[in-house]
Amino acid sequence: MTAELVRGQNHTLPQTRLEIRISAGSPVVAGATLADESGTVRGPEWVAHPGAHRLPGLEVSRQAAAGHRLAVDLEALPEAVHRVTVLLALPVGTGGPARFGATAAPFAAVTGLDGTEIATFTLTGLDAETAVNALELYRRQGAWKVRAVGQGYATGLAGMLTDQGLPGAAELAATIQEAVARSLARSVAPPPPRTPEADRVRQTSGPQAPPPASSGPTVPSATGTGPGTGSGPGTGPAATDPALPTAAAPTSGTPTPGAAAPTGPINYAHPRRRPSAPPAPPPAPEPAQPGQAPQPVAGDATGWSMDERLYNQIWGMFEDLARAVAAYRSAVDFAESRMGQELDRALSDPRNRIGGAGDRAREEARAKRDELTARAREALDRDLGQLAAEAAVVEPALPAAYAGWDNPVWHAHRIPMELPMALRLGDLHLPERADLRIPLLVRLPLERGIWVDSGRTASEAAALMDGDRLRRLAMETAVLHAARLLSVYPPGEFSVHVIDPAGAAAGPLAPLVDAGVLAGPPAAGAQGVASVLAHLTRRVDLVQMAVRAGAADSLPPDLDTGEQLLVVNDFPHGFDDRAVTQLRYLADEGPAVGVHLLMVADREDASAYGPVLDPLWRSLLRITPVADNHLADPWVGHAWTYEPPVVPPGSRVLEQVLAAVTTARRAAGR
């Protein structure tokens, strides 16, 4: 029976291998400290945090998240440890709440490995605090107990760690926040916050889905909302960044003369465009034979359209795979740890170190480990088989915005009149089964810019490649993303600008230039760079002022109110200090009002600017032109291998898609 604790109450723990689950209303940093019998944290090596997420017997999340799973093995802790304190803190500089009183009360649950809750605690009564001691696991007379603490600190992590006697608490607190900030550029944004009405309906037990999106086009807002992220060790498929609130749904129609100026976001929707009626529910799966899993069906998630149901289904598959692999890895780690402990106990007696007794102890320990590992692998293979069957059904049913370039759907693609929910940036997979690919989908309009890393030191595959070849591949990847964006936006509602200071990308840019889909010729030289940046900066300024003043009809008639994409090649070459400042401004303020960045750059080339560009890199989602395992999921924080999009050899699908964009624009008089 679950013990629902109040502040100060304790409860005996029936087992020593545990999971601590944290749920919060916004992304938080989760960590833990180890303390001796006097309650003192002896040094930074006794603190588990996103920058050092593993200690003996303890593993915490590697990034800020609205949900965490912390793994604890009390028997594996150092003998000097008598207390484990679970701490939560608000990340700094991410645009989230500035105090715990401004968000929902965090919830903590101590569970067994099977998910059974042992004790729970809701941290109520917080106000100005930015860090809080949530729970304590402590040793008393040979037994372990959990205590609900809930002690908050307005002085943040530094004050909390200082109170625990840690030397250099302020320096470690800064290190933790820096580790959290670095994780932003490698995190996949999770789907929007869930609501009970949008619970995901799956044929097998699984997580809940993101909520249905507005059926109308999303409108840029003045403030914008940043993505949340999440991580933490998990124990199987179950229901957080890279996690997204969407802008308010627009109302159709044009302003009435003499009427009061509208407030809120500017409505760029066509006045006669109306949301379509809710579609019929997804088809029911065929009844499964006794002893068999139900047959997968494409679109078996909730949503107002098939696109939305497929989007929710893909995110559910993504989470299921992350949780299943986390359970397997956790079980393997436990088996190895248990074998080591049994060997230590058996061989602690010198008489067992030689002869048959020692050999038998080793064989028995290895046999137990192999048995546990085999059982974990059997469960993983079962889950992977179900997901592979679902992927085989879902992939052919994807619309163009979600489909790979080898999908036949592109051959019959027509430019849509409504903006799709999301866009595919590539594929993700884990080493446990590399052929099981999950589409990497990001919501539209883009809430975060993209950085295609052309650096040779970014990954092992990049280091083995010629620098010129790598830069060309990076620009070709950017062109594919730009073409896909052009192909899924209604005619005239999306424009692409290109900055190529030295004209080095003429080859990769040829498909866009030849099709005539760019807003203008690629800008070259210092004058061209300055002109494009000034134009887009002016647009951001004007739209922001109109939104804040509630005066949508005051925008200049020549202002293009459609979404804008700026593709920058070979940054920072050709950029002076003023241009760099403008680019940072567009990265920070642009997405909220419809101006987005797609940068192709080697971060080392920008090292001369020092830390001034760090906020720019952190604000962008980093992808690579070659396969690389740098992206983290928002639930468990696995390192996923990212596979960039590629056009099949010999295919002319890119030219066909761009020709369809040109034809649609002419038909619409654009």
N, C-alpha and C positions, 0 to 999 in steps of 0.2 A: 504494500500500500504506500502511495506517495506521501511523503511528509511535506506539507506546505509551511515553510518556515517564515517567521517574522524576524525583524532585526534583533540580533543577539541570541536567537535560539539555535541549538545544535541538534545533531542527529548522528547516530552511529552508522558507519558505512559497512555494509555487509560483505563487500568485496574490495579488492585493491586495484583492479584494472577498471578504469572508469572513463567516461566521456562527459565533458562539461559543455553544455549547449547554451549559447548566448543569443538572445534576440533583442534587437533595439529598433527604435523608430527611424534611425538614420545611421550611416556608416560610423562605426566606432573602432578604435584600436583595442585589441584584446591581448593581454600578456599575463605573465605570472612570475612571482618572485619566490625564491626558496630562502628559508630562514632557519637559523639554528635554534637551539633550545631556549635562548634568551629573546628570540624574535628578531635577530639582527640579520640583515642581508649582507654577506661578507664582501661581496664585490660584484662587478658587472657580469662575471661568469655565472652568477646565481640568478640572473634575470633572463627569462625567455620573452622575446619580443619579435616584431616582424623582421628586424635585421639579424636576429640570431634565434630562429624559431624552434630549435631543438636543444634540449638538455637531457641528461640521463633520466629516463622515466617521465619525460614531459615534452609535449609538442604543441605549439600554439600556431595561430594563423600568421600568414606572411603578408597580409595587407589589411587595410581598413575595410570593414564590411558591416552590413546590417544584421548578418547572421554569422555565428562562429561555432566551430566544434573543436574543443581542446581535448587532446588525448593525455591521460595520466595513468602511469603505472607506479603505484606507491611503493611496491617492493623493489623497483629498480632505482629509486632515489638514493643518493649518497647517504651513508649512515648518519652523517652529521645533520641532515635535514630533518627538522621536526615540524615544519609548517610550510604549506604552499598557499600563497595568496593570489587569487585571481583578480586582476585589475582591468579596468576599462578606462579609456580616455578618448576625448574628442580629437580628431585629427585637426591640425592647424593649417590654415591657408587653402582649404578645399571648397570654401563657400558654403559649408554646412552650418548647423547650429553652433552658436558660440558658448552655450552652456547646456547642461543636462535638463534644466528646467524648461527649455524651449523644445524638447522632443518627448516622444513617448517614453514611459518608464521602462528601463531595460529589464529583461526577464532572464533568469539563470536557472538551469536545470542540471542536476547531477544524475547521470543515467549509467546503467550497465552497458556492456558491449552489445546486448541484444536490443537496446533502446528502451528498456524498462526504466521508468523514472524512479529514482530513489528519494530525491528531495528537490524542491523548487523554491525560488525566492524572487519576488518582484521588488525592484529597488525603487520604492516610492519616496516622495518627500524631498527629491533633489531640486535645487534651484540654480544658484550661481556656480555650482561645481563644474569643473571641466575634466576631472578625473575622480575615480571612485574605486575603493576596495569592495569588490562584490562578495566574494566568498573566501573562507579559509578552510583548508583541509589540514588538520593538525593531529599529531600523535599524542595520545594520552594513555599511559599505563599499558603500552603495547598494542593498543587498538587505535584505529583511525576514525576520526569524526569530521563532520562538516558543520561549519558555523556560518549563519547569515550575518554579514557585517554591514554593508551599505554605508560605509564611511566615505564621504565626499571631500574633495579638496578644491577650493577655488584657485589655489596656486598651481594646479595642474599636476602633470607627471613629476615635475621636479620636486614639488612640495611633498607628494606622496612618497617618492623614493627616499627623500631626505628623512621623512618621519620613520622610515624603516631602517635607518642607520646606514644607508648605502653611501660610501665615499664617492665623490664626483657625481652626485645625483643629477645636477643640472646638465652636465656634459652628456650623460647617458640619455636623459630625456630629449635633448636636441638630436642625438643620434637616432633615437626611435622615430621621431617625427620626420627626419630626413629619409629614413628607410621607407616610411609610409608614402612620402611624396614621390620617391623614385618608382614605387610600384604602380603609380597612376599611368605612366606611359606604356606599361606592359599588360594592363588589365583589359579584358574584354568587358564592355559595359553590360550589366545584367538587364533583363527586361523590366518594364515599368512595375511599380508596386502592385501587389496583388490585392484583389478584393474578393469577398466571399462569393459574389455573383459570378466571378470569372474563374472559379476553381476548375482546374484542368480535368477533363474527363478522359481517363485512359482505360484501356482494356485490362491492364494489369496495374497493381498498386504502384503509385508513383507520386511525384510532386504536384503541387498545384501550378496553375498556369498564370502567366501575366494577364492582366485585365484586357478586355476588348478595347481596341483603339477607336477613336472617333472615326466615323465613316466619311467625314469630310476632310478636306486638306488641312494639314496642320499649319498654323500661322506663327511666324516668329513673334516672340514676346520681348519686352524691353529688358527683362532681367535674366531670362533663360534659367534652365535648371541643369545642374551638373549631374553626371552619372554617379551612382554609388557603386561600390565594389564589395566583394566579400571573399572570405576564405575560411579555412579551418578543416582539420582532419575529419573525415566522415566515416560512417560504418555501413554504407549500403544505400541503394536508391531510396530517396526520401524527399519530402518537400523541403544570393543576395541579389562588374566595376558593373567590365569592363563594365548588371543592373543598369524605367526612366519616366519621370513625370513629363507629360506632354503639355504643349501650350493649350490655352483655352480654345474650345471649338468655335470656329467663326460662325457668324450668321450671314445668311445670303441676302443679297439685295444691294442696292446702291443708296447713297444718302439722299434724303428728301430735301429739296430746297427749303431753306428757312428752318430746318430742324436743328436741334442741338447737336453739336459735334459728338460723335461716338467716343466712348472711352474704352480703354483696353487695347488689345492687339489690333493692328491694321488688318483688314480683311482683303486679301488679294484673290479670293475665290471669284470665279465667273458668276455674275448675278443670276444666271438661269440654271446653274448647276445645282442639283439637289442630291442629297444622299440617297442611295438606292435602298430599297426595302430589305429587311433581314432575309437572308437566303434560307432555304430549307436546311434542317439539321443534317449532319453527316450521315451517310448510309450506315446501317447497323452491320456489325461484323457477322460473318457466318458462325453459327454455333460450333464451338470447339468439340472435338471428339474427346471422350473420357480419357483423362491422363495427359492431354495435350494442351498447350497454351493457345489462347484465342488467336485467330488469324489477324495480323495487323491490317489496318485500313488507313489510307492517306486522308488526313483531315479529321482525325478522331479527337480533336480538342475543341473547346468552346470558342466562339467567335461569330461576328456578324457577316463574315464573308469567308470563302474558301481560302483566300490568301491569309487572312488572320488566323484561321484554324491551323493552317500549315505552319505559320510562323510560331504559334504557341506549341505545336507538336514538336518542331525542331528544337526549341528551347527546352522542352521536357526531355527529349532524347539526350541533349547536351548535358543536362543535369544528371539524368540517370546514369550516363556513362561515367561522369566524374565521381558520383557517389559509389558506384559499383567498384571502380578501380581503387578508390580510397579504402573501401572495406577490404579488398584483397591485399593491398599493400600493408594495411594495418595488421591483418592477420599474419602475414609473413613476418613482419617485424616482431610481433608477439611470439611467434614460434621460435625465431632466432634468439630472442631475449630469454625465453623460457629454457631453451637448450643450454645457453650459457650459464644461467643460474643453477640448473641441475648439475652441470659439470663442475661448477665451482664448489657446490655442496659435496658432491661425491668425491672430488679430488682434494678437498681440504684436509682429509686424513692422509698423512704421508704413506700409510700402509696400503692405500688404494692406488697410489700413483704408478706402481709397477705390478706386473703380474696380471692374472686374469680378471680380478675385480675391477681394475681401471678400464680395461678393454670392454668389459660388459657394460659398465656405466656409460661409456662413450657410445656404444652401439644402441643402448636403450634411449639415450637422449636424442640421438640422431633419428631414430625410428619415430619417436614422438613428434619431432620437428617435421619429418617428411609426411607423417599422417596429417598433421594440422595444415601444412602447406597444400597437400593434395586436396583436402576438403575445401579449402579456400579457393583453389583453382577450379574445382568442379563447379562451385557456386558462381564464380566469375564467368566461366565458359557458358553456363546456362543463361546468365544475364546478357552476355555479349551476343549469344545466338539470337535471343529475342530482339535485341536492338538492331542486329544486322538484317534480320527479316523485315523489321519496320523500315529501315533505311532503304532496302530494296524496293519497297512499295512507295515510299514518300518521294524519292529522288525523281522518278519519271513524272510525277504529278505536279512538280514545282512550276510556278509561273516564271516568266523570264527574269524578273528581278531577283529571284532566289536561285535560279538554275545556273549550272556551269556552262561554259561556252561550248561544250560538246553535247549539250542537251538539244534534241530536235525541236524543242519549243521555239528556238530562235529563228528557225527557217520560216515560221508562220507568224513571227512577231509583228504586231502593229503598235504604233506609239499610242499609249493609253490616254484617256481623258481624265483619269483620276490618278493621284499619286499613290503608289503602293506603300505598304507599311514599312518595308525594310529593303535592304540591299545586301547582296552577297559580296563579301570581300575576299573569299577564299575558303579553304577547308582546314579543319583541325583534326588531329588524331593523337592517340597515345601509343606508346611502344607495346603495350599488352596486346593490341590488335591494330596494326598499322593500316589495314585495309578498310577498317570501319571509320569512315569520314563523316564529320559533322559540319554542315555548312556554317561558316561564320557570318551571321547576319547582324547588321547594325540598323537602327531605326532611322527613318527618314521623316522630316529633314534631318540632316546630320547635326548632331549636337556636339560634335568634337571633330577637329581637323585630323588629317591623316598624314603621317610622315613615312615615306618609302625610303628606308635606310640604304644608301648606296656605299656605305663604308666597308672596307675589306676586313676590318677587325671586329665586325658585328657578330660573326658566327664562323664556325669551322668551314662550312661550305663556301662562304664568301672569301675566306682567307686563301683558299685554293684557286680562286678565280682571278683572271686578269682584270685589272682595275677598269680599263676601258670597257670591257665586256660587261662587267658588273654594273657600271653606270648606265650602259645602254639598256640592260635588262630592267633596271630600276625605272627608267623613263618609259619603257614599254609597258610595265605594270601600271604606272600612273595613267597612261593613255587608255588602257583597258578599263580602269575604274571610271575615268571621265566619260568614255563612250557608253558604259553601262548607265551612268547617271543621266546622260542625254537621252538614252533610249527609254527610260521609265518615267520621265517627267512629261506632262502634257506639252504640246508644242508652244514655244514662246515663253515657258515658265522656268526655263533654266538656261543660263549662259555660262560659257567657259572662256576665261581669260588665261593667257599663258605668258609667263616671264621666262625668257631664255637668254640671259645677258650676252653670252658669247655665240649664240646660234649653234651650240654643240648638239642640240637634240633635233636637228632637222629631219633625220631619218625616222626616229620613232614617232615624231609628230606628223609625218606625212599623211597618214590616214585621216586625221582630223582636219588638216589644212586642205587636202584635196577634196574632201566632202563639203567644205565650206560651212562647218558647224561651229567654228570659233567666233567669238564676239569681235575679233579683230586679228590682224597678223600677230604672231608671237613677238612680244616686246623684246628688243635687243638694245644693248648699250645703256649707259647711265640715264640718258634722257627717256628712253622707253620704259625703264624700270620705274622712274619717278612718275611718269604720266599715268601708268596703270595703278600704282599704289595711291596716287592722289585721287583718281576717279573712284576707287572702291572705298577709300577712307571717307570721302565726301558722302557717298551713299550711306555708309553706316551712320555718320553723324546726322544726316537729314532724317533717316527713318527713326533713329532713336529719339530725336526731338519731337517728331510727329506722334510717336507712340506715347511719350510721356505727357504731351500736351493734349492728347485725345483729338488731334486735328489731322486725320488721315487725308482730308481733302485739300490740305495745304501743301502737299508735296508738289514739286515742280512737275509739269506735264511731261517733260522729257526724261524723267527719272524712271529707269527700269526697275520695277518693283518685284520682278521675278527673282528666284534664287540665283546666286552667283557663285561660281567655283573659280578660285585662283590657283593655277598650277604653276609652281615655282621650280625651275630646274637649276641644279648646281649651286644652291645657296651655300655660303654667302658671297660667292663671286659676283661682282657687279653691284653690291649693296654697300652704300655708305651708312654712316651712323643714323642719318635721318630715315633712310629706307628701312633699316633694321627696326627702328622704333615704330614705324608705321606697320611693319609686318607683325610685330608683337601686338600692336593694337588690334589688328584684324583678327589675330588668333584669339584674343581675349573677348572682344566685343562683337565680332562678326557673326558667329553662329546664331546668336539670339535674334538677329535681324536679317538672316538669310545670306550671309557672306561666309564662304567656307574655304579652308586652305587644304591643298594637296601638295605637299612639299617633297621634293626629291633632293636629298642632301646627305652628306657624310658629316656626322657630328664632329669628328676630329678636325675637319676643315674650318669649323666655326670656333675652335678652341681659343683663338686670339681674342675673342670677345669676353672670355672668362665666364663668370657665373651670370652675367647679364642675360644670357640666352637660356639659362636653365628653366625658367618658367615657361618659355616657348616649347621646349622639348617635352616638358611634363604635361602640357596641355594637349598634346597630339597623341593619337594612337599609332604606335610604331608597328609597321609591317615591313617585310623584307621581300626582295625580288627572287630569293632562293629559299628553299625549305629551311626553317630554323625553329628551335623549340624555346621561344622567348615569351609567348603569351600565357597568361594565367587565367583560369576560369574564375568566376565570381563566387563560387561556393566553397571549393576545397583548396584552390590555389595550385593545382597541378601545373607543371610546365608542359604545355601542349605544343606539338609540332605544327607550325603554320605552313600550309602549302599555298603559294600565290596562284592566282588565276592564270590560266594559259589557254591560248587558242590552239586547237588541234593542228598538227603539221599539215600544210597544204590547204587548210580551210580558208575560205573567204568570208566567214561569218561576220567578222568585224566590218568589212567594207559593206556587206549587205545591211547590217544594222544601221550604220551611219547613213547609207543611202535612204533608208526608211525614215530616219530623222529629218533629212533634207526634204523628202517628199511631203512629210506631214507638215513641216513648217511652211512650205509653199502653199499647200492646200488651206492652211489657216491664215494665209496672208502675212506671215512673219518674215 
